């Protein structure tokens, strides 16, 4: 295992040299080492770039290194577990740690046991994650580190989110399109699991530090490229049999969640929880648009907008719909009466002086009436958030 003050060179998977297999990641690893190691004149053995392409320049660099440091019988060839490979590792600058992922030319700084321990501790401290999801993240991290010496950690603002935090997040058009209660982040079943302490070598052998999203150089927003994609694909290859899934949102590579977006509907899951746990309405969802019974009816549902609109007290409630609901409530109140909570709620609309025999009409509905109902809808969202441990996945 690599430690911060130790030198590490990821094992080769096949030989590099004339007529050898020359896998891209093996070639890049050898090129990187020969770029960092200097000869007796203080010059790197590799004069060309780190590009993962096997060429005469790379083979010549291997041969020059062998001539200076001893090595195997076949000059210009570097095989796994060979004396040349051992010499290569021994001559790296102290503390250099080089690794690659399969079929990619990028050489990165191998993580250490301490890096993994720090990242695993961070996951353990996310107490609002569901235990099964937290354990799956821990296993993912351990497997990724064992295979590739890469470590993942929860990116800034990428852990559990309140409904309000999700609302703010959804205001950014470049980030989540999920409204309050519509993200796995809100239920402890999702997080942004990015790369921890990641640094890589440029083709000229210069170290560059990367962000958890690999957005500094490998995948910049203003000039998106493909150099970062293989790292996300490699991370995702460890999801199998761990109950982990990527986001279906375009460009949201960092996100990891416990449910498959092709099967589970987050709006339907939220509507189900509100119908079970909230006091005011029965709910349903069609896409990201909601319908609710509006307190005084148990069956007919009315369009009330998106989660973002409801949370921000901007639900598009039609005056005619609200009048119909209040009229149903008036008739029920006159026939059998209300329990105290519902009586209080009805009184917030009718006030102390409204004639109980007067039917509700659309013309009676004021902005205050609409705002009162909007507040009751938001109350159901807040009740769902408070009952988050009772959330269950719905298709």
Secondary structure as UniProt FT lines:
FT   TURN            4..5
FT   STRAND          8..9
FT   TURN            18..19
FT   HELIX           24..36
FT   TURN            40..41
FT   HELIX           56..69
FT   TURN            75..76
FT   TURN            80..81
FT   HELIX           83..91
FT   TURN            94..95
FT   STRAND          97..99
FT   TURN            102..103
FT   STRAND          108..109
FT   HELIX           113..124
FT   TURN            127..128
FT   HELIX           131..148
FT   STRAND          152..154
FT   TURN            156..157
FT   HELIX           163..170
FT   TURN            173..174
FT   TURN            180..181
FT   HELIX           184..187
FT   STRAND          190..195
FT   STRAND          199..201
FT   TURN            203..204
FT   STRAND          207..209
FT   TURN            212..213
FT   TURN            215..218
FT   HELIX           221..223
FT   TURN            227..228
FT   HELIX           229..236
FT   TURN            237..238
FT   TURN            240..243
FT   STRAND          245..246
FT   TURN            250..251
FT   TURN            253..254
FT   STRAND          255..257
FT   TURN            261..263
FT   HELIX           266..277
FT   STRAND          283..286
FT   TURN            287..288
FT   STRAND          289..292
FT   STRAND          302..306
FT   HELIX           307..311
FT   TURN            312..313
FT   HELIX           319..336
FT   HELIX           340..350
FT   TURN            351..353
FT   TURN            356..357
FT   HELIX           362..364
FT   HELIX           367..386
FT   HELIX           388..390
//
